């Protein structure tokens, strides 16, 4: 018997699962998890513990807080927990799934994008956790609408990123996409101007006056924006530099761009 599949229904189920997990942020390490549980503004979905953990000290505190908040607790083998945390060397036998309501898929952002002009910052090849955390902090504090993050080529969310973001990661609007070049093409179809930042940009940021929504693309400090992503951009901008300074730290550049609308 031939089995027929409902492709649209399967696609819908896949997106719903993806939406759920993209709003879920798994953190690890005893102190980060303890601090997250102590902050009642952070919705905690599930606590994961290694069966090999000693039950006293900070582990006991973590379990007590989780139970008080009604958080589901699951115990795992050390190997299984390392698959959940994705960092068995540093998770200290503890991980937690946090719900971040402002994290969303690109598809959902495109379906309900702001009516007025807005700005986004997209990251291409930013692999330094400290820089990523600082960028998240600046964007979250600014009028910028959000941060576009591809699935590959970006530093993983880790305690270092959370610390550098000063906890703003949980409040930030992170827009997840599978492929940055494809995401930029989709944004362009909605009339968004895509701008690559480079020391060799044709125009200066000072002279750039967009009349449309805009996404600023930042690459890493060594190689800049990748060629594939750069080719998707319709504007190439530079920040005027003086006194022989060649470039700024990428996190500083992100802060300048994020607060540009309010200056």
Secondary structure, 3 states (H helix, E strand, C coil): CCCCCCHHHHHHHHHHHHHHHHCEEEEECHHHHHHHHHCCCCEEEEEEEECCCCCCHHHHHHHHHHHHHCCEEEEECHHHHHHHHCCCCCCCCEEEEEECCCCEEHHHHHHCCCCCCCEEEEEECCCCHHHHHHHHHHHHHCCCCEEEEECCCCCCCCHHHHHHCCCHHHCCCEEEECCHHHHHHHHHHCCCEEEEECCCCCEECCCCCCCCCEEEEEEECCCECCHHHHHHCCEEEECCCCCCCCCCCHHHHHHHHHCHHHC
